[in-house]
Amino acid sequence: MSLTELTTIVPPPAHPIDPGDAPGWKTIERLLLLGDIPTDLFDLVHAYGTGFFMVETRNAIKITNPFSDEYWPWVVYTCRIHRRTKESAASNVAHAFPFGVYPDSIGLFPIGTDSDGGTLYWYTEGRSSQWPLLANPPGYRTFERFDMSLTTFLAKSFTGEVHCCLWKNTLEDRPRVFFKSTKSLNPME
C-alpha cells in the first residue's frame, strides 16, 4: 500500500493547509539532522496538509506536519517529556525506558499523536526507508512495532488489516474515517 491506497480510503482535502514543497522538505531534513526522512511523510503532508484523521466521533489521529507552525514546538516538547521519562526510569531497571530519544541519532522520533494520548514514532536506526513505526499508548509501558511505511500503516489501520494498540477499540469495526483540515490543536473545533 502507499499514498494512493490511503487517498482512496480517506480522500484528501481539495486545498490542504501547509502542504509544503520539495525545497522546503530539504530544509526540514537539514534542520532535523537525521539525514533523509522517509519520503512518505512528505507525500502525506503534501496531499493532506495540516489536520486530523477523524475516526467518526471516537478518536482523532494527527500526523504532525513539518510545514506547520506547531511542528517544532511539538517535537521539542514531546522529546523533552520522553527524555525526562527515560532519565527517571533509568534508576529502576525493571521499568527502564528502552529507547534513545531525539536528538539521539538512534531512538524515538515522534511523528504523530491521537486524542487519547497515544504517540506514534519512527525508530531512527539504519536507513530511513527501513525505519519501523512504534506505537505507544499513554503510560510508556508498551511499544508496538510495525515494519512498514507510514502511509501503508495508516491505510491498513483504517481498513482493519493492521490492529494497533493505540486504536484497538476505535478501528476494530471499520468506522468511517475522514480528514479534517484545521490549524487548530483541538480536533473538535
Stockholm file with secondary structure:
# STOCKHOLM 1.0

chainA/1-189         MSLTELTTIVPPPAHPIDPGDAPGWKTIERLLLLGDIPTDLFDLVHAYGTGFFMVETRNAIKITNPFSDEYWPWVVYTCRIHRRTKESAASNVAHAFPFGVYPDSIGLFPIGTDSDGGTLYWYTEGRSSQWPLLANPPGYRTFERFDMSLTTFLAKSFTGEVHCCLWKNTLEDRPRVFFKSTKSLNPME
#=GR chainA/1-189 SS CCHHHHHHHSCCCSSCBSCCCHHHHHHHHHHHTSSSCCHHHHHHHHHHBSEEEEETTTEEEEECCTTSTTHHHHHHHHHHHHHHHHHHHTTCGGGCCCSCBTTSSSSEEEEEEETTSCEEEEECCSCGGGCCEEEECTTSSCCEEECSCHHHHHHHHHHTSSCCTTSTTTSTTCCCEEEEECSCSCTTC
#=GC SS_cons         CCHHHHHHHSCCCSSCBSCCCHHHHHHHHHHHTSSSCCHHHHHHHHHHBSEEEEETTTEEEEECCTTSTTHHHHHHHHHHHHHHHHHHHTTCGGGCCCSCBTTSSSSEEEEEEETTSCEEEEECCSCGGGCCEEEECTTSSCCEEECSCHHHHHHHHHHTSSCCTTSTTTSTTCCCEEEEECSCSCTTC
//
